[in-house]
Amino acid sequence: QVQLVETGGGLVQTGGSLRLSCAASGRTFKMGWFRQAPEKEREFVAAIKWSGGSTYYADSVKGRFTISRDNAKNTVYLQMNSLKAEDTAVYYCAGGWTTSMWDYWGQGTQVTVSS
């Protein structure tokens, strides 16, 4: 069992930046970030492989968000720049053992972007 703890959410103005952190109690094949806005389904944001560091992004965040990892700290980050109101959501960290499954989830952290 891998435990994930997110930190770094908060309130920011449109165009601002935030960095989310996800501390993992162990290492899986991949780590990712998802988000869920009110009355919407949870959606993929970004993912990274622990080994090699390959990254993947949703089209809606490409060029604005960057996912990275610190192997020594077992921590994954999501740097969010040029934030928009539509980025407002609860952001969840996730870990998975295979390319198609996400096995572990964090508790979520709220990101609110105000205009």
N, C-alpha and C positions, 0 to 999 in steps of 0.2 A: 504494500500500500504506500503510495506517495502522497504526501500532503503538500498543498499549494496555498500560499498566503500572498494575497495581492495588497499592495499599498500604493499611495500616490494619487488617488483620485481627488477631485475637488471641483471648485467653481472657477471658471476662467472666462474671459471675454472673447468674443469672436476675433480670430486672428492670433490668439495667444497660443501658448505651449504648455504641455504637461508631460511628465514622464511617469509611467506606471512601472512598478517592479513586481516581480513574482518570485518569491523564494520557495524553492522546492526541497523537500526532505530527501529526495533521491533523484536519480537521473533516468529519464526515459528516452525513447528513440527521437521524439520530437516534442516541441512545446509550441503553444499557440495562444492567441488572444481572440476572444469572441466578444460580441456585445449584443445587448438586448435593450431596445428602446420600448417605452410604454406602448402596450397593445400591438407590439410587433414580435416576430419570431427572432430567436437568437441567430445571429449571423457571424460568419467567419470574417476576421479582420486581418490576421497575419499569423505566420508560422515560421519556425526555424528548427533545423535539425541540430541536435547537440553535437554530433560528429560531422565536421565539415562546414557547418554553419550555413547551409543553403537556406535561403529565405523565400517566402511566398506571401503575396499581398492580395487583398481584395482590390478590385479596380477603383472603388470609391476612396481608397486611402493611399494609393500609389503616389509617390512623390511628396507626400505629407507626413506619413508615419514611417518609422524605422524600428524594426525588431532586432534585438541583439541579445547576446548572452555573455555571461561571465562564468566560465567553467569552474574556476576556483571557488566561486561563491554559490554555485548551483542556482544562479539567479538569471531570470530573463527580464528584459526591459522592453517597453514600448514607448518610444519617443514620439510624441504627437505634436506636430507643428501646424500652423495655419488652420487652427480649429474652427469648425463651422457649427452652427446651431444643430444641424442634423447629425453631428457626432455625439450629441447628448445621449447617454445610455449607461446602463450598468455594464462594466467591462469585466469579463471573466478570463482567468488564466486556465489553461488546460494542458494536460500531458497525455501522450499516447505512445503505445508500444509498436503500433503498425501504421502503415501509410493511410489506412482508411478509418481507423477507430481513435476515439478520444476516450481515455479510460479514467482520467482524474480531472476534477474540477475544483477551482478555488471558490471562495464564498462571494466574490464579486466586489467591485469598488465603483462608486458612482462618479461619473464625469458629467458635469453640467456646463454647457457653453452658452453664455448669455450674449444677447446682441445689444 
